[in-house]
């Protein structure tokens, strides 16, 4: 009996998140960060992509945001990182 209440509760939670997602501004975030060696030569370029539900802080050295999965992500660097945001189209 208790199992059914948990299933019904999780269903209503998913429905509520779907309704809230219709009113949020969702974005793709592409972050690139260059790594240099001791001589100043470019060694590697790290590129990461996220689907962002909400930004909490967005500066070149520090970003905090929540992804579409509901996880909180915090990126900190000593040097500025390049980033680009794209607005996702709504399917509705």
N, C-alpha and C positions, 0 to 999 in steps of 0.2 A: 504494500500500500504506500509506504514511504517513497519507494522508487518512482511511482507515478507522479507524486508531487514534485519530485526533483526534475523529472522530464518535462512536466508542464511549466515549471518555473524557468527552466533553461529555454524553452520555446518562447515564452513571453519576453525573456531577456533579449533573445535574438531579434524578435519582432520590434522591440523598443529601440535597439541599436540601428535597425534598418530605417525606422521612422526618423530617428535623429540624423542619420547619414544623409537624408534628403535635404537637410537644411545646412549642412556643413560645406565648407570650401575645401575640396580635396586637391592635393598637388603631388606631382612627381618632383623629387629633389635629387639632383645629380651633384655630387661633391667630388672634387679632384684636389689632390694634395701632392706636391712635388717633393721628392726626397733627393738630397744632394750628398755627395761624398765630401771628404776633408778638403779636397782641392777646389770645391765649388762646382764640380761637373754634375749635370743632371743624371741621376742613376735610375730612378723609377718614378712613374706617375701612378698613384693609386686613385682609382675611380670607384665610387660606391653610389648605388642608386637606392632610393627609398620611396615608398608611397606614403605620403604624410597626411594625417588626418588633422593635426593641429600643431602649430608652432608655439612654443613658450618663450624661446629666446633665439634670435637669429642674428649673429654678428659674424664677421670674418674669422674670428678665433674661437668662438664658442657657440654651439647650437644645442638646443634642447627641443625635442619634439616627440609627438606620439604618432606611431605608424598605424596603418589600417588594421593591423592585427591586434592593436591595443597595447603594444609594448612601448615603453619609454626609452628613447635613445638620447645620449648626450655625447657630443663630439667636442673635444678640446684639443687645440694645437698651439704650439709656441709661435709658429709663423702663420700668416693668413692663408686660408684655403679658399679656392675658387668654388663657387656654387651657382647653380642655375635651377630655378623653379619653373614648372610648367603646370598650368591648371588643367585638371582632368575634366573631360566632358561628362555630364550626367547622362545616364541611360534613360531617364524618365522623360 
